[in-house]
Amino acid sequence: MIIGAVGSGKTSCCMYPFTDQLLGYRAADLQAKASGLVLEVKGDFCHKVRDILTQRGRADDYIEISIDSEWAYNPLHNDLDGYALAYGIASLLNNLFGKGKEPFWQQAYTNLIKFIIILHQVGFGYVTLFDVYESAICLDVFEKKMRRAEENIVGKSFLAVPREAFQPHARELTEIGFEADESGQLYRAFDSPTARDVLQKLGIDLSVQYEPGPAGIDPTRKNNWNPSDAGTTAIGKISIRNCKAPLSKASPFFCLSLTTIPASNGRSVRPSNSTGKIHPRNRARSRFLP
């Protein structure tokens, strides 16, 4: 710990030379060279560390986690449940803007955030602060995500009719979404009241086919999710207006200004993609990283 008055030389006389010695120690040895984590607000020291690493031949060891960098940190990607994460966000809002006079509304928006987080955890396996923001300000987006999550969890139902029954009513059935399957002997459409009504009016016998949801959804979180609760408790108590303008295409990842300096083997501070909480932005699944 370095203690001193403002302008006394703490950074220039202590931090810079100490850092130079640490990062320069056996810099060419892949197993022995030092690694570290730098956390700061202004960013000046991070830039100095980058210069030191470059001078020591370790420019590739510098990894910056920030809004503009390749790497990002997601504070919602951990083992906490939906309420714990929502409570943390609500506490942050209280610290920034103060508590309201009505505790009802504070509990209501905490519940809203909780259900949005659980929706993404259960339905998609991943959630970011951008997902929470996007779902909270736009009811249309929230409803679409609820439908997609339901399909991922419980699967999709299709109404199927044989080719012989489809052909005499091809125009009417095509308008409601019937398409030929791979065999060409059946025509299918998503199960819906509208499709059922049309088939009933046309006197066509139907069969129901079911496709399970995609693998990879966390089954341990399913007990935390109740779609009816999300609709009545969260949306019913919070006034959410439809979006009148397109949402910003800002990065869906929430980033913190911090810098990591890993050893070349990566074992010191860079977690693996399977268990870590730091992810590269340019991976194929840009919205929902495991």
C-alpha positions as a Markdown table, in Angstrom:
| # | Residue | x | y | z |
|---|---|---|---|---|
| 1 | Met | 0.0 | 0.0 | 0.0 |
| 2 | Ile | 1.3 | 3.4 | -1.0 |
| 3 | Ile | 0.1 | 6.4 | 1.0 |
| 4 | Gly | 0.9 | 10.0 | 0.3 |
| 5 | Ala | -0.5 | 13.5 | -0.3 |
| 6 | Val | -1.7 | 14.6 | -3.7 |
| 7 | Gly | 1.2 | 15.3 | -6.0 |
| 8 | Ser | 3.8 | 13.7 | -3.7 |
| 9 | Gly | 4.9 | 11.3 | -6.5 |
| 10 | Lys | 3.1 | 8.1 | -5.5 |
| 11 | Thr | 2.5 | 7.1 | -9.1 |
| 12 | Ser | 5.7 | 8.3 | -10.8 |
| 13 | Cys | 8.1 | 7.4 | -8.1 |
| 14 | Cys | 6.6 | 4.2 | -6.9 |
| 15 | Met | 4.0 | 2.6 | -9.1 |
| 16 | Tyr | 5.7 | 3.1 | -12.4 |
| 17 | Pro | 9.1 | 1.7 | -11.4 |
| 18 | Phe | 7.6 | -1.1 | -9.3 |
| 19 | Thr | 5.4 | -2.2 | -12.3 |
| 20 | Asp | 8.4 | -2.0 | -14.6 |
| 21 | Gln | 10.4 | -4.3 | -12.4 |
| 22 | Leu | 7.5 | -6.8 | -11.9 |
| 23 | Leu | 6.5 | -7.0 | -15.6 |
| 24 | Gly | 10.1 | -7.0 | -16.8 |
| 25 | Tyr | 11.2 | -9.9 | -14.5 |
| 26 | Arg | 12.1 | -12.9 | -16.7 |
| 27 | Ala | 9.9 | -11.4 | -19.4 |
| 28 | Ala | 11.0 | -14.0 | -22.0 |
| 29 | Asp | 10.3 | -17.0 | -19.8 |
| 30 | Leu | 6.8 | -18.2 | -20.6 |
| 31 | Gln | 6.4 | -20.0 | -17.2 |
| 32 | Ala | 8.0 | -17.5 | -14.9 |
| 33 | Lys | 7.0 | -14.1 | -16.2 |
| 34 | Ala | 4.5 | -12.2 | -13.9 |
| 35 | Ser | 0.9 | -11.5 | -14.6 |
| 36 | Gly | -1.5 | -9.1 | -12.9 |
| 37 | Leu | -4.9 | -7.4 | -12.8 |
| 38 | Val | -5.1 | -3.6 | -12.9 |
| 39 | Leu | -8.3 | -1.8 | -11.8 |
| 40 | Glu | -8.5 | 2.0 | -12.1 |
| 41 | Val | -10.9 | 4.7 | -13.0 |
| 42 | Lys | -9.0 | 7.3 | -15.1 |
| 43 | Gly | -7.2 | 4.9 | -17.4 |
| 44 | Asp | -3.8 | 6.6 | -17.4 |
| 45 | Phe | -2.1 | 3.9 | -15.5 |
| 46 | Cys | -3.4 | 1.2 | -17.8 |
| 47 | His | -1.9 | 3.1 | -20.8 |
| 48 | Lys | 1.4 | 3.2 | -19.0 |
| 49 | Val | 1.3 | -0.5 | -18.2 |
| 50 | Arg | 0.7 | -1.1 | -21.9 |
| 51 | Asp | 3.7 | 0.9 | -22.8 |
| 52 | Ile | 5.8 | -1.0 | -20.3 |
| 53 | Leu | 4.7 | -4.3 | -21.7 |
| 54 | Thr | 5.5 | -3.2 | -25.2 |
| 55 | Gln | 9.0 | -2.1 | -24.1 |
| 56 | Arg | 9.5 | -5.5 | -22.5 |
| 57 | Gly | 8.5 | -7.4 | -25.6 |
| 58 | Arg | 5.1 | -8.4 | -24.0 |
| 59 | Ala | 2.7 | -6.3 | -26.1 |
| 60 | Asp | 0.5 | -9.4 | -26.8 |
| 61 | Asp | 0.0 | -10.0 | -23.1 |
| 62 | Tyr | -2.0 | -6.9 | -22.6 |
| 63 | Ile | -5.8 | -7.4 | -22.6 |
| 64 | Glu | -8.1 | -4.4 | -21.9 |
| 65 | Ile | -11.7 | -5.0 | -20.8 |
| 66 | Ser | -13.6 | -1.9 | -21.8 |
| 67 | Ile | -16.5 | -0.8 | -23.9 |
| 68 | Asp | -14.4 | -0.5 | -27.0 |
| 69 | Ser | -12.2 | -3.6 | -26.5 |
| 70 | Glu | -12.6 | -7.1 | -27.9 |
| 71 | Trp | -13.2 | -8.5 | -24.4 |
| 72 | Ala | -16.1 | -7.7 | -22.1 |
| 73 | Tyr | -17.3 | -8.5 | -18.5 |
| 74 | Asn | -20.9 | -9.5 | -17.8 |
| 75 | Pro | -21.8 | -9.0 | -14.1 |
| 76 | Leu | -25.0 | -11.0 | -14.6 |
| 77 | His | -23.3 | -14.2 | -15.7 |
| 78 | Asn | -22.8 | -16.1 | -12.4 |
| 79 | Asp | -24.4 | -18.6 | -10.2 |
| 80 | Leu | -26.8 | -16.2 | -8.3 |
| 81 | Asp | -30.5 | -16.6 | -8.8 |
| 82 | Gly | -32.7 | -14.1 | -10.5 |
| 83 | Tyr | -33.9 | -12.3 | -7.3 |
| 84 | Ala | -30.3 | -11.8 | -6.0 |
| 85 | Leu | -29.2 | -10.3 | -9.3 |
| 86 | Ala | -32.3 | -8.1 | -9.5 |
| 87 | Tyr | -31.8 | -6.9 | -5.9 |
| 88 | Gly | -28.3 | -5.9 | -6.7 |
| 89 | Ile | -29.5 | -3.8 | -9.7 |
| 90 | Ala | -32.2 | -2.3 | -7.6 |
| 91 | Ser | -29.7 | -1.4 | -4.9 |
| 92 | Leu | -27.5 | 0.3 | -7.5 |
| 93 | Leu | -30.4 | 2.3 | -8.7 |
| 94 | Asn | -31.3 | 3.4 | -5.2 |
| 95 | Asn | -27.7 | 4.5 | -4.6 |
| 96 | Leu | -27.7 | 6.5 | -7.8 |
| 97 | Phe | -31.1 | 8.1 | -7.8 |
| 98 | Gly | -32.4 | 7.6 | -4.2 |
| 99 | Lys | -35.3 | 5.6 | -2.9 |
| 100 | Gly | -38.9 | 6.5 | -3.8 |
| 101 | Lys | -41.5 | 7.3 | -1.2 |
| 102 | Glu | -43.6 | 4.3 | -2.2 |
| 103 | Pro | -42.0 | 0.9 | -1.4 |
| 104 | Phe | -44.6 | -0.8 | -3.6 |
| 105 | Trp | -43.0 | 0.6 | -6.7 |
| 106 | Gln | -39.5 | -0.4 | -5.6 |
| 107 | Gln | -40.6 | -4.0 | -5.1 |
| 108 | Ala | -42.5 | -3.9 | -8.4 |
| 109 | Tyr | -39.5 | -2.9 | -10.5 |
| 110 | Thr | -37.3 | -5.4 | -8.6 |
| 111 | Asn | -39.8 | -8.1 | -9.5 |
| 112 | Leu | -39.8 | -6.9 | -13.1 |
| 113 | Ile | -36.1 | -7.2 | -13.3 |
| 114 | Lys | -36.1 | -10.5 | -11.6 |
| 115 | Phe | -38.6 | -12.1 | -14.0 |
| 116 | Ile | -36.7 | -10.7 | -17.0 |
| 117 | Ile | -33.4 | -12.2 | -15.7 |
| 118 | Ile | -35.1 | -15.6 | -15.0 |
| 119 | Leu | -36.7 | -15.5 | -18.4 |
| 120 | His | -33.3 | -15.3 | -20.1 |
| 121 | Gln | -31.6 | -17.7 | -17.8 |
| 122 | Val | -34.2 | -20.4 | -18.3 |
| 123 | Gly | -35.2 | -19.7 | -21.9 |
| 124 | Phe | -31.8 | -18.8 | -23.5 |
| 125 | Gly | -29.1 | -19.7 | -20.9 |
| 126 | Tyr | -27.6 | -16.3 | -20.9 |
| 127 | Val | -28.5 | -12.7 | -19.9 |
| 128 | Thr | -26.9 | -9.3 | -20.1 |
| 129 | Leu | -27.8 | -5.9 | -18.8 |
| 130 | Phe | -28.7 | -4.9 | -22.3 |
| 131 | Asp | -31.3 | -7.7 | -22.4 |
| 132 | Val | -32.8 | -6.4 | -19.1 |
| 133 | Tyr | -32.9 | -2.9 | -20.5 |
| 134 | Glu | -34.3 | -3.9 | -23.8 |
| 135 | Ser | -37.0 | -6.0 | -22.3 |
| 136 | Ala | -37.9 | -3.5 | -19.6 |
| 137 | Ile | -38.5 | -0.5 | -21.9 |
| 138 | Cys | -40.4 | -2.2 | -24.7 |
| 139 | Leu | -43.4 | -4.5 | -24.1 |
| 140 | Asp | -43.3 | -5.8 | -27.6 |
| 141 | Val | -39.7 | -7.1 | -27.2 |
| 142 | Phe | -40.6 | -8.7 | -23.8 |
| 143 | Glu | -43.6 | -10.5 | -25.3 |
| 144 | Lys | -41.5 | -11.8 | -28.3 |
| 145 | Lys | -38.8 | -13.1 | -25.9 |
| 146 | Met | -41.4 | -14.8 | -23.8 |
| 147 | Arg | -42.8 | -16.6 | -26.8 |
| 148 | Arg | -39.3 | -17.6 | -27.9 |
| 149 | Ala | -38.4 | -18.8 | -24.4 |
| 150 | Glu | -41.5 | -20.9 | -24.2 |
| 151 | Glu | -40.6 | -22.5 | -27.5 |
| 152 | Asn | -37.1 | -23.2 | -26.3 |
| 153 | Ile | -38.4 | -24.8 | -23.0 |
| 154 | Val | -41.5 | -26.7 | -24.0 |
| 155 | Gly | -40.8 | -27.1 | -27.7 |
| 156 | Lys | -43.0 | -26.3 | -30.7 |
| 157 | Ser | -46.4 | -27.8 | -31.8 |
| 158 | Phe | -47.3 | -28.1 | -35.4 |
| 159 | Leu | -50.6 | -29.0 | -37.1 |
| 160 | Ala | -50.1 | -31.4 | -39.9 |
| 161 | Val | -52.4 | -32.5 | -42.8 |
| 162 | Pro | -51.7 | -35.0 | -45.5 |
| 163 | Arg | -51.0 | -33.9 | -49.1 |
| 164 | Glu | -54.3 | -35.2 | -50.3 |
| 165 | Ala | -56.2 | -33.0 | -47.9 |
| 166 | Phe | -54.0 | -30.0 | -48.6 |
| 167 | Gln | -54.2 | -29.8 | -52.3 |
| 168 | Pro | -57.9 | -29.0 | -52.7 |
| 169 | His | -57.5 | -26.1 | -50.2 |
| 170 | Ala | -54.0 | -25.0 | -51.0 |
| 171 | Arg | -54.7 | -21.3 | -51.2 |
| 172 | Glu | -56.5 | -21.1 | -47.8 |
| 173 | Leu | -53.9 | -23.3 | -46.0 |
| 174 | Thr | -50.9 | -21.5 | -47.5 |
| 175 | Glu | -52.3 | -18.2 | -46.2 |
| 176 | Ile | -52.2 | -19.4 | -42.6 |
| 177 | Gly | -48.6 | -20.8 | -43.0 |
| 178 | Phe | -48.9 | -24.4 | -44.1 |
| 179 | Glu | -45.7 | -25.6 | -45.9 |
| 180 | Ala | -44.6 | -29.0 | -47.1 |
| 181 | Asp | -42.2 | -31.0 | -44.9 |
| 182 | Glu | -39.1 | -32.7 | -46.1 |
| 183 | Ser | -41.0 | -35.8 | -47.3 |
| 184 | Gly | -43.5 | -33.7 | -49.3 |
| 185 | Gln | -46.3 | -35.9 | -48.1 |
| 186 | Leu | -47.3 | -33.7 | -45.1 |
| 187 | Tyr | -48.0 | -30.0 | -44.8 |
| 188 | Arg | -47.4 | -28.3 | -41.5 |
| 189 | Ala | -48.1 | -25.0 | -39.7 |
| 190 | Phe | -47.5 | -23.7 | -36.2 |
| 191 | Asp | -50.3 | -24.7 | -33.9 |
| 192 | Ser | -52.6 | -21.8 | -33.3 |
| 193 | Pro | -56.3 | -21.1 | -32.7 |
| 194 | Thr | -56.6 | -19.4 | -36.2 |
| 195 | Ala | -55.1 | -22.5 | -37.9 |
| 196 | Arg | -57.4 | -24.8 | -36.0 |
| 197 | Asp | -60.5 | -22.7 | -36.9 |
| 198 | Val | -59.6 | -22.8 | -40.6 |
| 199 | Leu | -59.1 | -26.5 | -40.6 |
| 200 | Gln | -62.4 | -27.1 | -38.7 |
| 201 | Lys | -64.3 | -24.9 | -41.2 |
| 202 | Leu | -62.8 | -26.8 | -44.1 |
| 203 | Gly | -63.6 | -30.1 | -42.5 |
| 204 | Ile | -60.0 | -31.3 | -42.6 |
| 205 | Asp | -58.7 | -33.9 | -40.2 |
| 206 | Leu | -55.5 | -32.9 | -38.6 |
| 207 | Ser | -52.7 | -34.4 | -36.5 |
| 208 | Val | -50.5 | -32.6 | -34.0 |
| 209 | Gln | -46.7 | -33.0 | -34.2 |
| 210 | Tyr | -44.4 | -31.9 | -31.4 |
| 211 | Glu | -40.7 | -30.8 | -31.6 |
| 212 | Pro | -38.8 | -30.5 | -28.3 |
| 213 | Gly | -36.9 | -27.4 | -27.5 |
| 214 | Pro | -33.2 | -27.0 | -28.2 |
| 215 | Ala | -30.7 | -28.7 | -25.9 |
| 216 | Gly | -28.6 | -26.6 | -23.5 |
| 217 | Ile | -31.4 | -24.9 | -21.5 |
| 218 | Asp | -30.5 | -25.1 | -17.8 |
| 219 | Pro | -33.2 | -27.4 | -16.2 |
| 220 | Thr | -32.2 | -26.4 | -12.7 |
| 221 | Arg | -33.6 | -22.9 | -13.2 |
| 222 | Lys | -37.0 | -24.0 | -14.5 |
| 223 | Asn | -38.6 | -24.0 | -11.1 |
| 224 | Asn | -37.9 | -20.3 | -10.7 |
| 225 | Trp | -39.9 | -19.4 | -13.8 |
| 226 | Asn | -43.7 | -18.9 | -14.0 |
| 227 | Pro | -44.9 | -17.1 | -17.1 |
| 228 | Ser | -48.1 | -16.1 | -15.5 |
| 229 | Asp | -46.2 | -14.4 | -12.6 |
| 230 | Ala | -44.2 | -12.4 | -15.1 |
| 231 | Gly | -47.3 | -11.2 | -16.8 |
| 232 | Thr | -49.4 | -10.3 | -13.7 |
| 233 | Thr | -46.8 | -9.3 | -11.1 |
| 234 | Ala | -44.2 | -7.6 | -13.3 |
| 235 | Ile | -46.0 | -6.1 | -16.2 |
| 236 | Gly | -49.3 | -5.6 | -14.3 |
| 237 | Lys | -47.7 | -3.4 | -11.7 |
| 238 | Ile | -45.2 | -1.5 | -13.9 |
| 239 | Ser | -46.3 | 0.8 | -16.8 |
| 240 | Ile | -44.3 | -0.2 | -19.8 |
| 241 | Arg | -44.9 | 1.9 | -22.9 |
| 242 | Asn | -44.3 | 0.5 | -26.4 |
| 243 | Cys | -41.2 | 1.7 | -28.1 |
| 244 | Lys | -41.8 | 4.7 | -30.4 |
| 245 | Ala | -38.2 | 4.5 | -31.9 |
| 246 | Pro | -35.9 | 1.7 | -32.8 |
| 247 | Leu | -33.6 | 0.6 | -29.9 |
| 248 | Ser | -30.0 | 1.6 | -30.2 |
| 249 | Lys | -27.7 | -1.0 | -31.7 |
| 250 | Ala | -25.2 | -0.6 | -28.9 |
| 251 | Ser | -23.2 | -3.5 | -27.7 |
| 252 | Pro | -25.3 | -6.0 | -25.7 |
| 253 | Phe | -22.5 | -6.5 | -23.3 |
| 254 | Phe | -21.9 | -4.5 | -20.1 |
| 255 | Cys | -18.2 | -3.6 | -19.8 |
| 256 | Leu | -16.1 | -2.4 | -16.9 |
| 257 | Ser | -13.0 | -0.4 | -17.3 |
| 258 | Leu | -10.3 | -2.8 | -16.1 |
| 259 | Thr | -7.2 | -4.3 | -17.5 |
| 260 | Thr | -5.8 | -7.8 | -17.3 |
| 261 | Ile | -2.2 | -8.7 | -17.9 |
| 262 | Pro | -2.1 | -12.5 | -18.2 |
| 263 | Ala | 0.9 | -14.7 | -18.5 |
| 264 | Ser | 1.2 | -16.2 | -21.9 |
| 265 | Asn | -0.2 | -19.6 | -20.7 |
| 266 | Gly | -3.4 | -17.7 | -19.6 |
| 267 | Arg | -3.7 | -19.6 | -16.3 |
| 268 | Ser | -3.3 | -16.7 | -14.0 |
| 269 | Val | -6.2 | -14.4 | -14.7 |
| 270 | Arg | -7.9 | -15.4 | -17.9 |
| 271 | Pro | -10.7 | -17.9 | -17.3 |
| 272 | Ser | -11.6 | -20.6 | -19.7 |
| 273 | Asn | -14.6 | -20.0 | -22.0 |
| 274 | Ser | -16.5 | -22.9 | -20.4 |
| 275 | Thr | -16.4 | -21.7 | -16.8 |
| 276 | Gly | -15.2 | -18.1 | -16.9 |
| 277 | Lys | -17.2 | -14.8 | -16.8 |
| 278 | Ile | -15.0 | -12.9 | -19.4 |
| 279 | His | -15.8 | -13.5 | -23.0 |
| 280 | Pro | -14.6 | -12.4 | -26.4 |
| 281 | Arg | -17.1 | -10.4 | -28.3 |
| 282 | Asn | -16.3 | -11.8 | -31.7 |
| 283 | Arg | -17.5 | -15.4 | -31.0 |
| 284 | Ala | -20.1 | -16.9 | -33.2 |
| 285 | Arg | -22.9 | -16.6 | -30.7 |
| 286 | Ser | -22.7 | -12.9 | -30.3 |
| 287 | Arg | -25.9 | -12.4 | -28.2 |
| 288 | Phe | -26.0 | -15.5 | -26.0 |
| 289 | Leu | -22.6 | -16.7 | -25.0 |
| 290 | Pro | -22.3 | -19.8 | -22.8 |
